[in-house]
Amino acid sequence: MKKFLTILYILSSFVFILSVSPTTTESASCKVIASFDPAGEMKDNWYKEGSTAVDIVFNTTNCIGQDIYLTVYEEDFPVQDDALSDSNLDNLKIRVVNDNFKFPLKLGEEGCEFGAGFDCHLYLIVEDKDGTNYYKSWREKNGDLFYECDADCLSNAKLITNSSTTSGSSSGNAVGVGITKESINLSQGVYKLLAPIGKLTSINTSSNGTCPGNPDITNGVACYLNIIFKIGIGLAGALAVVMIVVASIQYMGDESVFGKTEAKGKIFSAILGLIIALAAYAILNTVNPDLTGSGGVTIDDVSFEIDGEPMTSDDLVPSGAKTTKCPEGIDSSKPPSCKTITQKVQAMLSKARTEGYNITGYGFRSKQRQEQLRSSNCGSTNIYNKNATCQPPTAIPGTSMHESGLAFDLQCDGKSIRAKDNRCFLWLKSNASKYGLYNLSSEPWHWSTTGH
């Protein structure tokens, strides 16, 4: 009878552990990636008005039957970017009927402007019905299209459509194209786990995130921490059960008093360990539910400032201009630079010319000019707001390396270096460090004394 009760206790303990093991469910969220085909920088004579077309390509996951909203933008640095509204490509409603589809687009010149660099720079934004969650193709793979105007930079683009997939002023046809690119979550503030925890594959770090299967927890990160605690308790319970089983077998099989005493000690230790694990969770949850995630967890956004587009002109250097990072003063040579590095920069550009690389660029930017850019790109009330959303990203005045003459936006043969396979970029990659300049990895054109 005693043996039977022992076995029954073991089995009931095992069932209890299984019953408290963490289980989660996750509702599938719509994910999307949008790109151009072809994409990137096009040759000078590539665009022909009225005859040049590209595909806007979509790869979606869990979006079939839902509506997404597409806007095509033309970047007008440093002023506000233009949505191609005259081309009916502003907030275009698309009903997703296939996971992979594309829209042919006959290109135009709406919003494009003559000047340094490419006349036209198109990128895509995909939003949900509320207009708050979106995927932006700007600077993503195949997400930007650069080309020169063919005429007066005024003609409109035209979506080539033949069905009712879209609504509003235009309509489109979803055509499967068999894309195999990795999709990107449609909502911001989503962290995709490197490896799933049960059925949990991503964490919503925004304030309105919810735990899969537990809407009482109002933040996805809290759900993540809850699962980690529960998994730890579950493992402790599983190990305790294993130890109890082994010790019980030892207790039943060992006839000596010392053997039975040792087995009982192991059983007691296993049960004590499980109690300690449960007590630790209970104490933390009592002291502060946030410690276990059950009360919700807030993660502060980590942000950094960059100058999102290359300079297209230098600022005039005020007489005797000095900055904190350049107390020696700004040299007015081309490009304007801090006097501590002027000779090195000039030597680098001269060396490049002797080897057949026509590298030029722009350097010094005044604080007043930085304030104007910040106002244009981030809003007039957000000039010094570090949490502001800027398009393109723009440094807070006083933090840009350009303001100290220690950064340069370089060009190759008169055009901005926008790709890392650009021949001048490759030369700079091999030689610039010899002259004290380093590249900001996200901006092929931007070189500074610190790489920032």
C-alpha positions as MATLAB code, in Angstrom:
seq = 'MKKFLTILYILSSFVFILSVSPTTTESASCKVIASFDPAGEMKDNWYKEGSTAVDIVFNTTNCIGQDIYLTVYEEDFPVQDDALSDSNLDNLKIRVVNDNFKFPLKLGEEGCEFGAGFDCHLYLIVEDKDGTNYYKSWREKNGDLFYECDADCLSNAKLITNSSTTSGSSSGNAVGVGITKESINLSQGVYKLLAPIGKLTSINTSSNGTCPGNPDITNGVACYLNIIFKIGIGLAGALAVVMIVVASIQYMGDESVFGKTEAKGKIFSAILGLIIALAAYAILNTVNPDLTGSGGVTIDDVSFEIDGEPMTSDDLVPSGAKTTKCPEGIDSSKPPSCKTITQKVQAMLSKARTEGYNITGYGFRSKQRQEQLRSSNCGSTNIYNKNATCQPPTAIPGTSMHESGLAFDLQCDGKSIRAKDNRCFLWLKSNASKYGLYNLSSEPWHWSTTGH';
ca = [
       0.000    0.000    0.000;
       2.850    2.351    0.845;
       4.499    1.704   -2.521;
       1.207    2.305   -4.323;
       0.751    5.679   -2.577;
       4.298    6.660   -3.456;
       3.760    5.900   -7.154;
       0.400    7.724   -7.078;
       2.109   10.776   -5.561;
       4.761   10.725   -8.269;
       2.184   10.547  -11.063;
       0.036   13.319   -9.552;
       3.085   15.559   -9.206;
       3.975   15.013  -12.845;
       0.414   15.845  -13.947;
       0.521   19.001  -11.836;
       3.744   20.176  -13.479;
       2.297   19.625  -16.923;
      -0.817   21.560  -15.982;
       1.145   24.675  -14.976;
       3.584   24.577  -17.883;
       3.318   27.722  -19.973;
       1.137   27.604  -23.041;
       0.582   30.552  -25.296;
      -1.216   31.265  -28.485;
      -0.401   34.054  -30.863;
      -2.741   35.617  -33.289;
      -1.120   36.007  -36.654;
      -0.283   39.591  -37.601;
      -0.127   41.024  -41.074;
       3.415   41.399  -42.362;
       4.493   43.053  -45.580;
       7.482   44.177  -47.572;
       7.256   46.480  -50.589;
       9.964   47.192  -53.145;
      10.698   48.353  -56.672;
      11.761   46.119  -59.538;
      14.145   47.333  -60.873;
      15.463   49.423  -57.983;
      18.448   51.578  -57.120;
      20.304   54.148  -59.193;
      19.492   54.258  -62.893;
      21.670   55.621  -65.683;
      21.125   59.139  -66.989;
      19.107   58.134  -70.058;
      17.230   55.242  -68.458;
      13.934   57.093  -67.979;
      11.849   57.920  -71.060;
       8.665   59.849  -70.435;
       5.514   57.818  -71.083;
       7.316   54.541  -71.763;
       9.421   53.571  -68.728;
       7.761   51.271  -66.194;
       8.699   49.415  -63.014;
       6.874   46.955  -60.778;
       5.848   47.744  -57.204;
       6.304   44.327  -55.645;
       4.624   43.124  -52.449;
       5.368   40.098  -50.301;
       2.821   39.657  -47.507;
       2.154   37.183  -44.730;
      -1.213   36.764  -42.956;
      -2.701   39.695  -44.901;
      -5.048   37.925  -47.335;
      -8.491   39.518  -47.198;
      -7.193   42.643  -45.476;
      -6.744   46.162  -46.817;
      -3.373   47.881  -46.901;
      -2.724   51.436  -48.055;
       0.130   52.393  -50.389;
       1.668   55.835  -50.852;
       4.533   56.548  -53.249;
       6.725   59.448  -52.147;
       9.266   61.556  -54.007;
      11.963   62.746  -51.662;
      12.611   66.484  -51.778;
      15.478   67.013  -49.387;
      15.648   69.283  -47.439;
      11.962   70.262  -47.779;
       8.887   68.108  -47.188;
       8.670   64.954  -49.323;
       5.806   64.852  -51.826;
       3.214   62.084  -52.055;
       2.351   61.378  -55.689;
      -1.256   62.472  -55.187;
      -1.716   63.749  -58.746;
      -0.695   60.291  -59.927;
      -3.364   58.712  -57.657;
      -0.633   57.052  -55.606;
      -1.517   58.692  -52.298;
      -3.121   56.385  -49.698;
      -4.110   53.891  -52.386;
      -6.294   51.169  -50.845;
      -5.267   47.631  -51.809;
      -7.215   44.488  -50.964;
      -4.697   41.671  -50.506;
      -5.831   38.565  -52.396;
      -2.494   36.757  -52.783;
       0.600   36.566  -50.606;
       2.835   37.686  -53.468;
       1.732   40.262  -56.006;
       2.887   43.294  -57.961;
       1.541   46.422  -59.609;
       3.099   47.704  -62.837;
       3.747   51.430  -62.611;
       4.439   53.675  -65.586;
       6.843   56.243  -64.178;
       6.437   60.001  -64.306;
       8.201   63.046  -62.939;
       5.713   64.367  -60.386;
       7.550   66.018  -57.506;
      10.961   65.585  -59.158;
      13.308   68.554  -59.303;
      16.350   69.477  -61.347;
      19.534   69.942  -59.353;
      22.511   68.169  -57.871;
      22.093   64.435  -57.488;
      19.193   62.499  -58.987;
      16.103   64.459  -60.067;
      13.751   61.718  -58.847;
      13.993   59.612  -55.705;
      10.934   57.425  -55.093;
      10.207   55.314  -52.038;
       7.127   53.524  -50.647;
       5.119   53.621  -47.431;
       2.527   50.942  -46.638;
       0.064   51.700  -43.834;
      -2.793   49.930  -42.124;
      -6.347   51.297  -42.087;
      -5.553   53.604  -39.157;
      -2.562   55.105  -40.894;
      -0.324   54.533  -37.874;
       1.465   51.257  -38.513;
       3.488   51.071  -41.680;
       6.389   49.628  -43.621;
       8.673   52.201  -45.194;
      10.921   51.141  -48.042;
      13.236   54.146  -47.689;
      16.779   52.777  -47.484;
      15.520   49.198  -47.361;
      16.701   46.640  -49.903;
      15.257   47.527  -53.322;
      13.201   50.186  -51.564;
      14.526   53.275  -53.394;
      14.443   54.223  -57.062;
      16.678   57.013  -58.418;
      16.479   58.403  -61.949;
      16.857   61.614  -63.963;
      14.037   63.577  -65.556;
      13.538   63.244  -69.300;
      11.468   66.394  -69.819;
      10.263   69.169  -67.531;
       9.924   67.114  -64.322;
       6.148   67.631  -64.262;
       4.455   64.596  -65.820;
       2.482   62.163  -63.640;
       3.023   58.487  -63.027;
       0.298   55.999  -63.902;
      -0.638   52.732  -62.226;
      -1.228   50.073  -64.888;
      -4.325   48.202  -63.651;
      -7.133   46.059  -64.967;
      -9.299   44.851  -62.056;
     -10.799   45.871  -58.723;
      -8.133   44.859  -56.248;
      -7.739   48.484  -55.221;
     -10.373   51.077  -54.512;
     -10.554   54.826  -54.708;
      -9.225   56.706  -57.679;
      -7.269   53.735  -59.027;
      -7.636   49.982  -59.271;
      -5.110   47.207  -59.534;
      -4.596   43.545  -60.193;
      -2.715   41.249  -57.850;
      -0.254   39.091  -59.767;
       1.705   36.325  -58.018;
       5.446   36.638  -58.545;
       6.832   33.958  -56.238;
       8.975   36.199  -54.030;
      10.999   34.531  -51.288;
      12.209   37.610  -49.374;
      11.857   37.730  -45.607;
       8.785   39.701  -44.659;
       8.816   42.561  -42.175;
       6.153   43.161  -39.545;
       3.657   45.837  -40.519;
       3.579   47.416  -37.092;
       6.323   49.371  -35.399;
       7.806   48.377  -32.074;
       7.869   44.659  -32.861;
      10.896   42.576  -31.947;
      11.193   39.207  -33.669;
      12.784   36.597  -31.417;
      15.898   34.871  -32.731;
      14.298   31.593  -31.639;
      10.655   30.991  -30.664;
       9.654   30.408  -27.058;
       6.841   27.934  -27.449;
       4.462   29.660  -29.851;
       5.757   33.118  -29.007;
       7.810   34.328  -31.992;
       7.721   38.109  -31.577;
       7.312   40.744  -28.891;
       5.291   43.922  -29.266;
       7.231   46.544  -27.299;
       4.683   49.303  -27.803;
       2.350   50.390  -25.010;
      -0.663   48.793  -26.663;
       0.906   45.374  -27.125;
      -0.907   42.409  -25.630;
       0.233   39.009  -24.502;
      -0.921   36.212  -26.842;
      -3.751   34.401  -25.102;
      -3.757   36.790  -22.121;
      -5.249   40.225  -22.914;
      -5.025   41.194  -19.239;
      -1.315   41.769  -19.735;
      -1.107   44.979  -21.731;
       2.452   44.703  -22.973;
       4.079   42.002  -25.071;
       7.381   42.310  -23.235;
       5.633   41.528  -19.971;
       4.272   38.403  -21.626;
       7.809   37.441  -22.608;
       9.066   37.836  -19.040;
       6.091   35.903  -17.676;
       6.881   33.025  -19.997;
      10.551   33.043  -18.957;
       9.567   32.824  -15.272;
       7.042   30.075  -15.950;
       9.531   28.105  -18.013;
      12.024   28.371  -15.163;
       9.450   27.137  -12.671;
       8.415   24.383  -15.074;
      12.029   23.219  -15.441;
      12.475   23.288  -11.675;
       9.322   21.191  -11.317;
      10.421   18.733  -13.981;
      13.818   18.280  -12.346;
      12.119   17.849   -8.987;
       9.885   15.112  -10.409;
      12.890   13.328  -11.924;
      14.712   13.514   -8.612;
      11.654   12.265   -6.707;
      11.252    9.324   -9.122;
      14.921    8.349   -8.841;
      14.911    8.711   -5.049;
      11.631    6.754   -4.758;
      13.082    3.873   -6.755;
      16.115    3.974   -4.501;
      13.872    4.004   -1.413;
      11.852    0.980   -2.596;
      14.870   -1.000   -3.782;
      17.293   -0.391   -0.931;
      16.706   -2.553    2.138;
      19.222   -0.764    4.350;
      18.146    1.911    6.790;
      20.905    4.250    5.603;
      19.847    3.828    1.944;
      16.215    4.629    2.722;
      17.273    7.652    4.810;
      19.382    8.985    1.930;
      16.500    8.472   -0.544;
      14.067   10.341    1.735;
      16.593   13.177    1.981;
      16.716   13.476   -1.813;
      12.911   13.512   -2.044;
      12.753   16.212    0.604;
      15.426   18.292   -1.156;
      13.596   18.054   -4.496;
      10.324   19.187   -2.959;
      12.128   21.996   -1.094;
      13.753   23.183   -4.319;
      10.389   23.375   -6.049;
       8.915   25.292   -3.107;
      11.810   27.770   -3.250;
      11.257   28.364   -6.979;
       7.538   28.965   -6.478;
       8.204   31.148   -3.440;
      10.694   33.288   -5.391;
       8.090   34.007   -8.051;
       5.414   34.689   -5.424;
       7.658   37.095   -3.494;
       8.712   39.038   -6.600;
       5.136   39.259   -7.776;
       4.027   40.500   -4.347;
       6.788   43.091   -3.975;
       6.333   44.492   -7.490;
       4.379   42.754  -10.273;
       6.584   44.534  -12.820;
       9.498   42.340  -11.661;
       7.741   39.306  -13.124;
       6.163   41.121  -16.048;
       2.597   40.608  -14.893;
       2.025   44.326  -14.418;
       3.431   45.380  -17.753;
       6.902   46.475  -18.710;
       7.945   49.622  -20.531;
      11.088   49.652  -22.646;
      12.543   53.038  -23.495;
      13.198   53.631  -27.168;
      16.844   53.771  -28.153;
      17.411   56.445  -30.754;
      20.337   57.970  -32.574;
      20.608   60.971  -34.826;
      21.995   60.938  -38.357;
      21.979   63.319  -41.255;
      19.634   61.450  -43.566;
      20.611   62.974  -46.913;
      23.840   64.277  -48.428;
      24.562   67.974  -48.430;
      24.192   69.720  -51.770;
      25.978   72.944  -50.837;
      28.342   74.393  -48.269;
      27.401   77.088  -45.807;
      29.401   80.303  -45.796;
      32.026   80.162  -43.086;
      31.604   83.086  -40.656;
      34.788   85.006  -39.944;
      36.622   83.354  -37.071;
      34.072   80.536  -36.841;
      34.940   78.131  -34.025;
      33.062   75.284  -32.382;
      33.485   73.169  -29.265;
      34.851   70.267  -31.292;
      36.915   72.578  -33.507;
      38.387   75.347  -31.345;
      41.053   75.895  -34.020;
      38.371   77.319  -36.320;
      36.852   76.406  -39.698;
      38.968   76.686  -42.830;
      37.030   78.152  -45.774;
      38.725   75.984  -48.413;
      36.593   73.606  -50.484;
      35.121   71.719  -48.782;
      35.105   73.836  -45.617;
      36.650   71.853  -42.788;
      38.132   72.133  -39.331;
      41.687   73.456  -39.613;
      43.015   70.380  -37.807;
      42.110   68.122  -40.723;
      42.104   70.511  -43.715;
      45.494   69.392  -44.978;
      44.592   65.724  -44.668;
      41.307   66.171  -46.531;
      42.935   68.162  -49.328;
      45.709   65.589  -49.597;
      43.154   62.778  -49.867;
      41.166   64.509  -52.612;
      44.353   65.318  -54.499;
      45.536   61.709  -54.230;
      42.173   60.484  -55.510;
      42.379   62.808  -58.552;
      45.841   61.555  -59.445;
      44.455   58.002  -59.467;
      41.484   58.903  -61.669;
      38.797   59.409  -59.018;
      36.995   62.760  -59.170;
      35.900   62.995  -55.550;
      34.390   66.252  -54.344;
      31.888   67.128  -51.647;
      30.578   69.430  -48.970;
      31.634   69.940  -45.383;
      30.742   72.714  -42.951;
      27.116   73.357  -42.023;
      26.164   76.124  -39.613;
      24.014   75.557  -36.559;
      21.413   77.912  -38.032;
      21.240   75.781  -41.176;
      20.931   72.638  -39.035;
      18.014   74.235  -37.200;
      16.313   74.966  -40.535;
      16.776   71.355  -41.672;
      15.507   70.012  -38.373;
      12.440   72.269  -38.608;
      11.709   71.156  -42.184;
      12.271   67.450  -41.581;
      10.951   67.066  -38.041;
       8.471   69.925  -37.566;
       9.037   73.443  -36.331;
       8.191   72.479  -32.740;
      10.569   69.501  -32.709;
      13.897   71.155  -33.449;
      15.370   70.003  -30.121;
      12.950   67.164  -29.399;
      15.083   64.022  -29.346;
      11.994   61.799  -29.658;
      10.665   63.506  -32.776;
      10.073   61.518  -35.954;
      12.031   63.056  -38.812;
      11.916   62.345  -42.522;
      14.683   62.033  -43.416;
      16.440   61.500  -40.064;
      18.184   64.734  -39.083;
      20.639   65.471  -36.275;
      19.646   67.771  -33.434;
      21.433   71.115  -33.831;
      24.708   71.030  -31.956;
      25.256   67.286  -32.501;
      26.031   67.098  -36.219;
      29.674   66.558  -37.117;
      29.124   68.885  -40.069;
      28.726   71.806  -37.665;
      32.328   71.302  -36.550;
      33.734   70.829  -40.032;
      34.645   67.247  -39.144;
      32.250   65.508  -41.539;
      31.880   65.500  -45.312;
      29.208   64.392  -47.763;
      31.240   63.234  -50.741;
      30.403   62.942  -54.417;
      31.816   60.904  -57.269;
      31.939   62.612  -60.682;
      29.495   65.231  -59.414;
      26.891   62.823  -58.034;
      26.297   61.735  -54.479;
      27.884   58.418  -53.506;
      24.719   56.440  -52.739;
      25.926   52.854  -53.091;
      28.748   50.853  -51.587;
      29.690   49.422  -54.962;
      30.330   52.944  -56.287;
      33.903   53.070  -57.579;
      34.754   56.157  -55.495;
      33.311   54.529  -52.386;
      35.552   51.512  -52.931;
      38.553   53.823  -53.255;
      37.585   55.686  -50.091;
      37.045   52.432  -48.244;
      40.647   51.477  -48.986;
      42.261   54.880  -48.503;
      40.185   57.319  -46.400;
      41.346   55.926  -43.052;
      44.914   56.890  -43.985;
      43.724   60.493  -43.863;
      41.660   60.156  -40.688;
      38.197   59.752  -42.246;
      35.747   56.929  -41.673;
      32.380   56.046  -43.190;
      28.978   56.026  -41.499;
      27.825   52.545  -42.517;
      24.224   53.605  -43.228;
      25.287   56.467  -45.533;
      27.847   55.732  -48.262;
      28.358   59.446  -48.889;
      29.036   60.450  -45.258;
      32.634   60.418  -43.998;
      33.867   61.913  -40.732;
      36.720   61.761  -38.263;
      34.755   59.389  -36.029;
      32.531   57.515  -38.480;
      29.485   59.260  -36.996;
];
